[in-house]
């Protein structure tokens, strides 16, 4: 496998004080779809936060697309990340949120606007696109988070529970 196309962990451990979040994990994840399955508290979100460079490992090495995400911040611009939990600016509209994050990822204003419109249309969010995120249901918030992760057409897409709280029809739109 080509480690330059995915995520590599080499003896990675992550501690939160006395709590062991991840213990001595070594693996490579290459192109394609990979899912993490496990009970609450198993370390799935810790793994993803380490993989995308949001947390430093307590020990071991993380490689993202063949580079150290902590010493090479530009590699983070090549990934799209949809975090678990509520992480959006409630005062912005869904359109503003996705467009702004697209521009911050390097898209021109026009490209960010075009890609945002395409994604929000595909996710059946056009009728709510200009309403404040604070007025969105949980499922609508999830759709906007998925759109922002995809707007800049990343090389690697990392989704942490993107279907959590989503109704069956919205689940279909997101998976498409």
KESEZA-359121 format. One record per atom (N, C-alpha, C): residue number from 1; residue in one letter; z, x, y. Coordinates in Angstrom, 2 decimals. Example, Ala and Ser with C-alpha at 12.3 -4.5 7.8 and 13.67 -1.06 7.14 Angstrom:
2
1, A, 7.80, 13.19, -5.69
1, A, 7.80, 12.30, -4.50
1, A, 7.80, 13.20, -3.30
2, S, 7.08, 12.85, -2.25
2, S, 7.14, 13.67, -1.06
2, S, 7.87, 12.90, 0.03
This chain:
176
1, X, 0.00, 0.83, -1.19
1, X, 0.00, 0.00, 0.00
1, X, 0.00, 0.87, 1.25
2, X, -0.63, 0.39, 2.31
2, X, -0.68, 1.10, 3.57
2, X, 0.50, 0.67, 4.44
3, X, 1.47, 1.55, 4.61
3, X, 2.68, 1.23, 5.38
3, X, 2.39, 0.98, 6.85
4, X, 1.19, 1.36, 7.29
4, X, 0.83, 1.15, 8.70
4, X, 0.47, -0.31, 9.00
5, X, 0.45, -1.15, 7.99
5, X, 0.06, -2.54, 8.17
5, X, 1.22, -3.52, 8.08
6, X, 2.43, -3.04, 7.89
6, X, 3.53, -3.97, 7.69
6, X, 4.87, -3.42, 8.11
7, X, 5.86, -3.72, 7.29
7, X, 7.25, -3.37, 7.56
7, X, 7.75, -2.49, 6.42
8, X, 8.43, -1.38, 6.78
8, X, 9.01, -0.49, 5.79
8, X, 10.48, -0.26, 6.13
9, X, 11.34, -0.44, 5.13
9, X, 12.76, -0.12, 5.24
9, X, 13.06, 1.01, 4.26
10, X, 13.75, 2.03, 4.74
10, X, 14.14, 3.15, 3.88
10, X, 15.65, 3.30, 3.96
11, X, 16.34, 2.80, 2.94
11, X, 17.80, 2.86, 2.83
11, X, 18.50, 2.32, 4.07
12, X, 18.09, 1.12, 4.50
12, X, 18.61, 0.51, 5.73
12, X, 19.89, -0.27, 5.43
13, X, 20.90, 0.04, 6.23
13, X, 22.17, -0.67, 6.21
13, X, 22.45, -1.14, 7.63
14, X, 23.00, -2.34, 7.76
14, X, 23.39, -2.86, 9.07
14, X, 24.78, -3.45, 8.94
15, X, 25.70, -2.93, 9.76
15, X, 27.06, -3.43, 9.80
15, X, 27.32, -4.09, 11.15
16, X, 28.13, -5.12, 11.12
16, X, 28.64, -5.77, 12.33
16, X, 30.14, -5.58, 12.28
17, X, 30.61, -4.45, 12.79
17, X, 32.03, -4.12, 12.65
17, X, 32.33, -3.97, 11.16
18, X, 33.32, -4.70, 10.65
18, X, 33.67, -4.58, 9.23
18, X, 32.74, -5.39, 8.30
19, X, 31.87, -6.21, 8.89
19, X, 31.00, -7.08, 8.09
19, X, 29.70, -6.34, 7.75
20, X, 29.36, -6.38, 6.48
20, X, 28.13, -5.75, 6.00
20, X, 27.03, -6.80, 6.03
21, X, 26.04, -6.62, 6.94
21, X, 24.95, -7.58, 7.08
21, X, 23.80, -7.30, 6.13
22, X, 23.55, -6.01, 5.88
22, X, 22.48, -5.58, 4.97
22, X, 22.93, -4.26, 4.38
23, X, 22.71, -4.07, 3.09
23, X, 23.25, -2.89, 2.43
23, X, 22.18, -2.10, 1.69
24, X, 21.82, -0.93, 2.23
24, X, 20.98, 0.05, 1.55
24, X, 19.67, -0.56, 1.02
25, X, 18.92, -1.20, 1.91
25, X, 17.67, -1.87, 1.53
25, X, 16.50, -0.91, 1.71
26, X, 15.70, -0.77, 0.68
26, X, 14.45, 0.00, 0.74
26, X, 13.34, -0.90, 0.21
27, X, 12.30, -1.09, 1.03
27, X, 11.17, -1.90, 0.60
27, X, 10.01, -1.73, 1.56
28, X, 8.83, -2.16, 1.11
28, X, 7.64, -2.20, 1.95
28, X, 7.04, -3.59, 1.85
29, X, 6.69, -4.14, 2.99
29, X, 6.00, -5.42, 3.04
29, X, 4.67, -5.18, 3.71
30, X, 3.60, -5.44, 2.97
30, X, 2.26, -5.20, 3.49
30, X, 1.60, -6.47, 3.96
31, X, 0.28, -6.42, 4.13
31, X, -0.47, -7.59, 4.60
31, X, -0.30, -8.78, 3.66
32, X, -0.49, -9.96, 4.23
32, X, -0.36, -11.17, 3.45
32, X, 0.87, -11.93, 3.88
33, X, 1.18, -12.95, 3.14
33, X, 2.33, -13.80, 3.46
33, X, 3.49, -13.43, 2.55
34, X, 4.63, -13.16, 3.18
34, X, 5.85, -12.85, 2.44
34, X, 6.95, -13.77, 2.95
35, X, 7.68, -14.38, 2.06
35, X, 8.80, -15.23, 2.44
35, X, 10.10, -14.64, 1.97
36, X, 11.14, -14.85, 2.76
36, X, 12.49, -14.44, 2.38
36, X, 13.27, -15.68, 1.99
37, X, 13.83, -15.68, 0.81
37, X, 14.58, -16.82, 0.32
37, X, 15.98, -16.36, -0.07
38, X, 16.96, -17.09, 0.37
38, X, 18.34, -16.77, 0.02
38, X, 19.28, -17.72, 0.72
39, X, 20.53, -17.73, 0.29
39, X, 21.52, -18.63, 0.90
39, X, 21.88, -18.19, 2.32
40, X, 22.51, -19.09, 3.06
40, X, 23.02, -18.74, 4.38
40, X, 23.94, -17.52, 4.25
41, X, 23.79, -16.59, 5.18
41, X, 24.62, -15.40, 5.18
41, X, 24.12, -14.29, 4.28
42, X, 22.95, -14.46, 3.68
42, X, 22.41, -13.44, 2.77
42, X, 21.80, -12.24, 3.50
43, X, 21.56, -12.35, 4.80
43, X, 21.01, -11.23, 5.55
43, X, 19.55, -11.40, 5.96
44, X, 18.98, -12.59, 5.80
44, X, 17.57, -12.80, 6.12
44, X, 17.30, -12.57, 7.61
45, X, 18.07, -13.18, 8.47
45, X, 17.87, -13.02, 9.91
45, X, 18.19, -11.60, 10.34
46, X, 19.21, -11.00, 9.76
46, X, 19.51, -9.59, 10.05
46, X, 18.31, -8.72, 9.70
47, X, 17.73, -8.96, 8.53
47, X, 16.54, -8.21, 8.11
47, X, 15.42, -8.36, 9.14
48, X, 15.14, -9.59, 9.56
48, X, 14.05, -9.82, 10.51
48, X, 14.35, -9.19, 11.87
49, X, 15.59, -9.29, 12.33
49, X, 15.95, -8.67, 13.61
49, X, 15.80, -7.16, 13.56
50, X, 16.14, -6.55, 12.44
50, X, 15.91, -5.12, 12.27
50, X, 14.42, -4.81, 12.22
51, X, 13.67, -5.63, 11.50
51, X, 12.24, -5.39, 11.32
51, X, 11.47, -5.41, 12.63
52, X, 11.85, -6.29, 13.55
52, X, 11.11, -6.40, 14.81
52, X, 11.73, -5.56, 15.93
53, X, 12.76, -4.81, 15.61
53, X, 13.33, -3.90, 16.60
53, X, 14.35, -4.51, 17.54
54, X, 14.94, -5.65, 17.17
54, X, 15.97, -6.25, 18.02
54, X, 17.35, -5.69, 17.74
55, X, 17.56, -5.17, 16.53
55, X, 18.83, -4.55, 16.14
55, X, 18.54, -3.16, 15.60
56, X, 19.42, -2.25, 15.89
56, X, 19.34, -0.91, 15.30
56, X, 20.02, -0.93, 13.93
57, X, 19.49, -0.21, 12.98
57, X, 20.21, -0.09, 11.71
57, X, 21.45, 0.78, 11.88
58, X, 22.47, 0.51, 11.12
58, X, 23.65, 1.39, 11.12
58, X, 23.29, 2.71, 10.46
59, X, 22.41, 2.64, 9.46
59, X, 21.87, 3.84, 8.82
59, X, 20.53, 3.48, 8.20
60, X, 19.73, 4.50, 7.94
60, X, 18.42, 4.29, 7.35
60, X, 17.33, 4.23, 8.41
61, X, 16.09, 4.04, 7.94
61, X, 14.94, 4.03, 8.85
61, X, 14.13, 2.76, 8.68
62, X, 13.70, 2.21, 9.82
62, X, 12.83, 1.05, 9.88
62, X, 11.50, 1.50, 10.46
63, X, 10.39, 1.04, 9.85
63, X, 9.06, 1.28, 10.39
63, X, 8.36, -0.05, 10.53
64, X, 7.75, -0.26, 11.67
64, X, 7.01, -1.47, 11.97
64, X, 5.58, -1.05, 12.29
65, X, 4.64, -1.48, 11.46
65, X, 3.24, -1.09, 11.61
65, X, 3.12, 0.43, 11.66
66, X, 3.93, 1.10, 10.84
66, X, 3.88, 2.56, 10.71
66, X, 4.63, 3.33, 11.77
67, X, 5.28, 2.65, 12.70
67, X, 5.96, 3.34, 13.81
67, X, 7.43, 2.92, 13.89
68, X, 8.21, 3.73, 14.55
68, X, 9.61, 3.43, 14.79
68, X, 9.68, 2.43, 15.95
69, X, 10.13, 1.20, 15.71
69, X, 10.13, 0.20, 16.79
69, X, 11.12, 0.51, 17.91
70, X, 12.04, 1.43, 17.67
70, X, 13.04, 1.77, 18.67
70, X, 12.56, 2.90, 19.58
71, X, 11.76, 3.82, 19.05
71, X, 11.22, 4.93, 19.83
71, X, 9.82, 4.65, 20.35
72, X, 9.19, 3.60, 19.85
72, X, 7.81, 3.27, 20.22
72, X, 7.76, 1.79, 20.61
73, X, 8.29, 1.44, 21.79
73, X, 8.38, 0.03, 22.16
73, X, 7.04, -0.70, 22.20
74, X, 5.94, 0.02, 22.46
74, X, 4.65, -0.67, 22.54
74, X, 4.24, -1.31, 21.22
75, X, 4.82, -0.84, 20.10
75, X, 4.51, -1.45, 18.82
75, X, 4.98, -2.91, 18.79
76, X, 6.01, -3.23, 19.56
76, X, 6.51, -4.60, 19.60
76, X, 5.48, -5.56, 20.21
77, X, 4.59, -5.04, 21.04
77, X, 3.53, -5.86, 21.60
77, X, 2.49, -6.28, 20.58
78, X, 2.53, -5.66, 19.41
78, X, 1.57, -5.98, 18.35
78, X, 2.13, -7.00, 17.36
79, X, 3.35, -7.47, 17.63
79, X, 3.94, -8.47, 16.73
79, X, 4.18, -9.77, 17.50
80, X, 4.20, -10.84, 16.76
80, X, 4.62, -12.13, 17.29
80, X, 5.89, -12.51, 16.56
81, X, 6.89, -12.91, 17.32
81, X, 8.19, -13.21, 16.71
81, X, 8.65, -14.59, 17.15
82, X, 8.93, -15.43, 16.18
82, X, 9.51, -16.75, 16.41
82, X, 10.94, -16.70, 15.89
83, X, 11.92, -16.58, 16.78
83, X, 13.30, -16.45, 16.32
83, X, 13.89, -17.76, 15.84
84, X, 14.91, -17.64, 15.02
84, X, 15.71, -18.79, 14.64
84, X, 16.59, -19.13, 15.84
85, X, 16.97, -20.36, 15.98
85, X, 17.86, -20.74, 17.07
85, X, 17.09, -21.13, 18.32
86, X, 17.84, -21.57, 19.29
86, X, 17.26, -22.05, 20.55
86, X, 17.14, -20.90, 21.53
87, X, 15.93, -20.38, 21.66
87, X, 15.71, -19.29, 22.60
87, X, 14.47, -19.58, 23.44
88, X, 14.63, -20.48, 24.38
88, X, 13.55, -20.80, 25.31
88, X, 14.20, -21.14, 26.65
89, X, 13.46, -20.97, 27.72
89, X, 13.97, -21.31, 29.05
89, X, 13.76, -22.79, 29.26
90, X, 14.84, -23.56, 29.20
90, X, 14.77, -25.01, 29.24
90, X, 14.14, -25.56, 30.51
91, X, 14.22, -24.85, 31.61
91, X, 13.70, -25.35, 32.88
91, X, 12.18, -25.21, 32.97
92, X, 11.59, -24.40, 32.11
92, X, 10.13, -24.25, 32.09
92, X, 9.50, -25.35, 31.25
93, X, 8.24, -25.62, 31.52
93, X, 7.48, -26.49, 30.63
93, X, 7.06, -25.65, 29.43
94, X, 6.69, -26.32, 28.36
94, X, 6.18, -25.61, 27.19
94, X, 4.97, -24.76, 27.54
95, X, 4.08, -25.32, 28.37
95, X, 2.88, -24.58, 28.78
95, X, 3.25, -23.31, 29.55
96, X, 4.17, -23.44, 30.51
96, X, 4.60, -22.27, 31.30
96, X, 5.21, -21.19, 30.39
97, X, 6.04, -21.64, 29.47
97, X, 6.72, -20.71, 28.57
97, X, 5.71, -19.91, 27.75
98, X, 4.78, -20.60, 27.12
98, X, 3.80, -19.92, 26.26
98, X, 2.87, -19.05, 27.10
99, X, 2.38, -19.56, 28.23
99, X, 1.48, -18.77, 29.09
99, X, 2.17, -17.52, 29.59
100, X, 3.41, -17.65, 30.08
100, X, 4.13, -16.48, 30.60
100, X, 4.33, -15.43, 29.52
101, X, 4.74, -15.85, 28.33
101, X, 4.94, -14.88, 27.27
101, X, 3.62, -14.26, 26.83
102, X, 2.54, -15.02, 26.91
102, X, 1.22, -14.46, 26.63
102, X, 0.85, -13.37, 27.63
103, X, 1.11, -13.63, 28.89
103, X, 0.81, -12.62, 29.92
103, X, 1.71, -11.40, 29.76
104, X, 2.99, -11.62, 29.44
104, X, 3.89, -10.50, 29.25
104, X, 3.51, -9.68, 28.02
105, X, 2.74, -10.29, 27.12
105, X, 2.25, -9.56, 25.94
105, X, 0.92, -8.85, 26.21
106, X, 0.42, -8.95, 27.43
106, X, -0.78, -8.21, 27.80
106, X, -2.03, -9.04, 28.02
107, X, -1.98, -10.35, 27.84
107, X, -3.15, -11.18, 28.08
107, X, -3.37, -11.38, 29.58
108, X, -4.62, -11.53, 29.98
108, X, -4.91, -11.89, 31.36
108, X, -4.44, -13.32, 31.57
109, X, -4.31, -13.72, 32.82
109, X, -3.89, -15.08, 33.14
109, X, -4.83, -16.11, 32.51
110, X, -6.13, -15.87, 32.61
110, X, -7.12, -16.78, 32.05
110, X, -7.04, -16.86, 30.53
111, X, -6.91, -15.70, 29.88
111, X, -6.81, -15.69, 28.42
111, X, -5.52, -16.35, 27.95
112, X, -4.43, -16.10, 28.66
112, X, -3.15, -16.71, 28.30
112, X, -3.24, -18.23, 28.44
113, X, -3.88, -18.69, 29.48
113, X, -4.04, -20.13, 29.70
113, X, -4.92, -20.76, 28.62
114, X, -6.02, -20.11, 28.29
114, X, -6.94, -20.62, 27.27
114, X, -6.26, -20.67, 25.90
115, X, -5.61, -19.55, 25.50
115, X, -4.95, -19.49, 24.19
115, X, -3.80, -20.50, 24.12
116, X, -3.05, -20.66, 25.21
116, X, -1.96, -21.62, 25.25
116, X, -2.49, -23.03, 25.02
117, X, -3.56, -23.38, 25.71
117, X, -4.15, -24.71, 25.56
117, X, -4.62, -24.93, 24.11
118, X, -5.25, -23.91, 23.52
118, X, -5.72, -24.02, 22.13
118, X, -4.56, -24.26, 21.17
119, X, -3.51, -23.48, 21.32
119, X, -2.37, -23.58, 20.41
119, X, -1.61, -24.89, 20.59
120, X, -1.35, -25.28, 21.83
120, X, -0.62, -26.52, 22.05
120, X, -1.42, -27.72, 21.58
121, X, -2.74, -27.64, 21.69
121, X, -3.60, -28.70, 21.16
121, X, -3.51, -28.73, 19.63
122, X, -3.62, -27.58, 19.00
122, X, -3.55, -27.51, 17.54
122, X, -2.21, -28.00, 17.01
123, X, -1.16, -27.78, 17.78
123, X, 0.18, -28.20, 17.38
123, X, 0.51, -29.62, 17.84
124, X, -0.48, -30.30, 18.41
124, X, -0.32, -31.69, 18.88
124, X, 0.80, -31.80, 19.93
125, X, 0.79, -30.84, 20.87
125, X, 1.80, -30.81, 21.92
125, X, 1.21, -31.09, 23.31
126, X, -0.08, -31.46, 23.38
126, X, -0.73, -31.60, 24.68
126, X, -0.05, -32.64, 25.56
127, X, 0.47, -33.73, 25.01
127, X, 1.08, -34.77, 25.83
127, X, 2.43, -34.33, 26.42
128, X, 3.07, -33.35, 25.81
128, X, 4.38, -32.88, 26.30
128, X, 4.30, -31.49, 26.92
129, X, 3.13, -30.90, 26.96
129, X, 2.99, -29.51, 27.38
129, X, 3.54, -29.22, 28.77
130, X, 3.46, -30.20, 29.68
130, X, 3.89, -29.95, 31.05
130, X, 5.27, -30.53, 31.37
131, X, 5.97, -30.98, 30.35
131, X, 7.33, -31.47, 30.53
131, X, 8.31, -30.31, 30.30
132, X, 9.49, -30.39, 30.91
132, X, 10.47, -29.31, 30.71
132, X, 10.90, -29.21, 29.24
133, X, 11.08, -27.99, 28.78
133, X, 11.52, -27.77, 27.40
133, X, 12.86, -28.45, 27.14
134, X, 13.69, -28.59, 28.18
134, X, 14.98, -29.27, 28.03
134, X, 14.82, -30.69, 27.50
135, X, 13.66, -31.31, 27.73
135, X, 13.43, -32.69, 27.28
135, X, 12.86, -32.76, 25.87
136, X, 12.60, -31.62, 25.25
136, X, 11.95, -31.58, 23.94
136, X, 12.95, -31.84, 22.81
137, X, 12.43, -32.43, 21.74
137, X, 13.19, -32.55, 20.50
137, X, 13.25, -31.17, 19.84
138, X, 14.06, -31.05, 18.81
138, X, 14.15, -29.78, 18.08
138, X, 12.78, -29.37, 17.52
139, X, 12.07, -30.32, 16.94
139, X, 10.76, -30.03, 16.38
139, X, 9.76, -29.56, 17.43
140, X, 9.80, -30.18, 18.61
140, X, 8.90, -29.77, 19.69
140, X, 9.24, -28.36, 20.16
141, X, 10.52, -28.04, 20.22
141, X, 10.93, -26.68, 20.59
141, X, 10.40, -25.67, 19.57
142, X, 10.48, -26.03, 18.29
142, X, 9.97, -25.15, 17.25
142, X, 8.47, -24.90, 17.44
143, X, 7.72, -25.94, 17.75
143, X, 6.28, -25.78, 17.95
143, X, 5.99, -24.82, 19.10
144, X, 6.73, -24.95, 20.19
144, X, 6.52, -24.07, 21.35
144, X, 6.89, -22.63, 20.99
145, X, 7.94, -22.45, 20.21
145, X, 8.31, -21.09, 19.79
145, X, 7.24, -20.48, 18.89
146, X, 6.65, -21.29, 18.00
146, X, 5.56, -20.79, 17.16
146, X, 4.36, -20.43, 18.03
147, X, 4.04, -21.28, 19.01
147, X, 2.90, -21.02, 19.89
147, X, 3.08, -19.71, 20.66
148, X, 4.29, -19.46, 21.18
148, X, 4.49, -18.22, 21.93
148, X, 4.39, -17.00, 21.04
149, X, 4.74, -17.14, 19.77
149, X, 4.64, -16.01, 18.85
149, X, 3.19, -15.69, 18.52
150, X, 2.32, -16.69, 18.62
150, X, 0.92, -16.52, 18.22
150, X, -0.04, -16.34, 19.39
151, X, 0.40, -16.60, 20.62
151, X, -0.51, -16.66, 21.75
151, X, -1.32, -15.39, 21.96
152, X, -0.75, -14.23, 21.71
152, X, -1.45, -12.96, 21.95
152, X, -2.16, -12.42, 20.71
153, X, -2.30, -13.26, 19.68
153, X, -2.98, -12.91, 18.44
153, X, -2.46, -11.58, 17.87
154, X, -1.18, -11.57, 17.49
154, X, -0.54, -10.34, 17.04
154, X, -1.08, -9.85, 15.70
155, X, -0.88, -8.56, 15.46
155, X, -1.24, -7.95, 14.18
155, X, -0.28, -8.39, 13.08
156, X, 0.96, -8.69, 13.46
156, X, 1.99, -9.07, 12.51
156, X, 2.75, -10.25, 13.09
157, X, 2.89, -11.31, 12.31
157, X, 3.60, -12.50, 12.74
157, X, 4.88, -12.64, 11.92
158, X, 6.02, -12.71, 12.60
158, X, 7.33, -12.82, 11.96
158, X, 7.97, -14.12, 12.41
159, X, 8.22, -15.00, 11.44
159, X, 8.76, -16.32, 11.73
159, X, 10.10, -16.49, 11.03
160, X, 11.15, -16.79, 11.80
160, X, 12.48, -17.00, 11.23
160, X, 12.78, -18.50, 11.26
161, X, 12.67, -19.13, 10.11
161, X, 12.91, -20.56, 9.92
161, X, 12.12, -21.42, 10.91
162, X, 10.80, -21.25, 10.96
162, X, 10.00, -22.00, 11.95
162, X, 9.92, -23.49, 11.68
163, X, 10.26, -23.93, 10.48
163, X, 10.16, -25.34, 10.14
163, X, 11.51, -26.06, 10.17
164, X, 12.55, -25.36, 10.58
164, X, 13.89, -25.92, 10.63
164, X, 13.95, -27.04, 11.68
165, X, 14.30, -28.24, 11.26
165, X, 14.42, -29.36, 12.18
165, X, 13.11, -30.02, 12.55
166, X, 12.06, -29.76, 11.79
166, X, 10.73, -30.28, 12.11
166, X, 10.40, -31.46, 11.19
167, X, 9.84, -32.52, 11.78
167, X, 9.46, -33.69, 10.99
167, X, 8.24, -33.36, 10.12
168, X, 7.96, -34.18, 9.09
168, X, 6.86, -33.86, 8.16
168, X, 5.49, -33.70, 8.81
169, X, 5.15, -34.53, 9.80
169, X, 3.84, -34.40, 10.44
169, X, 3.77, -33.10, 11.25
170, X, 4.82, -32.79, 11.98
170, X, 4.86, -31.53, 12.75
170, X, 4.83, -30.32, 11.82
171, X, 5.48, -30.44, 10.69
171, X, 5.47, -29.37, 9.69
171, X, 4.02, -29.08, 9.28
172, X, 3.26, -30.14, 9.06
172, X, 1.84, -29.99, 8.69
172, X, 1.07, -29.27, 9.81
173, X, 1.29, -29.66, 11.08
173, X, 0.59, -29.03, 12.20
173, X, 0.93, -27.54, 12.30
174, X, 2.20, -27.21, 12.13
174, X, 2.61, -25.80, 12.22
174, X, 1.99, -24.99, 11.08
175, X, 2.03, -25.53, 9.87
175, X, 1.48, -24.79, 8.73
175, X, -0.03, -24.61, 8.85
176, X, -0.71, -25.57, 9.47
176, X, -2.16, -25.42, 9.66
176, X, -2.44, -24.29, 10.63
